[in-house]
């Protein structure tokens, strides 16, 4: 027995839609499926950051929330090299013990929501050297990728190629580009960052193909307790997904705690070189 459409006619058959603009995402998901993701999250009191954003806006400068997150991420992961790492592929038929590769610099892979040839897709922009970049440098990079014609930038030539190659060749090309851990910063970055704060999303988790993936929700006023009193503060939910093959839970919790401290204690005096922004590292957060 089949369902009838309008006027008693049978419904139109489903139509297959070839995925060309999203092929790079599907190849990436095959790669990321090998991870062993574990999810953590915490709430960030954004009072100081929102105050800084307001003062900067009054002075004619604009900083996005994700810029502050990238700024904090670079400094925190530089202090946690065990989390700024990747699993080395097994060799010698699995006889060699597991190894990780630790990266000297922090490169974020920032997810961008873009429309390419009429199809909505995700492009990933790489932002290297975050451990030493200041807010203005990071914002300038973010703005560049948010402008028109992002998909035509030379950085996304590989993405365009994957969409044109036959699927078997595209899959092999992606695997070849990501196999060598030493090349990962220039392909997948060393940490993945994604934000859905422009939508009514409080929190989410994703696995970005890196040892640490950070997911930022919206900033919204919520009741909080400060100094034993109930108050209203701008709060952002920050999710952290870690690959358990590379990082253990205690180390990942240190990273998340350090990020919380970095963001909540934000002080732009570091931008002038007068005092450090962090008030303690991950080790100081352990009981």
Buried (B, 14 or more C-beta within 10 A) or exposed (E): EEEEEEEEEEEEEEEEEEEBBBBBBBBBEEBBEEBEBBBBBBBBBBBBBBEBBEEBEEEEEEBBBBBBBBBBBBBBBBBBEBBBBBBBEEEEEEEEEEEBBBBEBBBBBBBBBBEBEEEEBBBBBBBBEBBEBEBEBBBEBBEEBBEEEBBEBEEBEBBEEBBEBEEEEBBEBBEEBBEEBEEBBEBBBBBBBBBBBEEEBBBBBBBBBBBBBBBBBBBEEBEBEEEEEEEEBBBBBBBBBBBEBBBEEEBBBBBBBBBBBBBBBBBBEBEEEEEEBBEEBBEEBEE
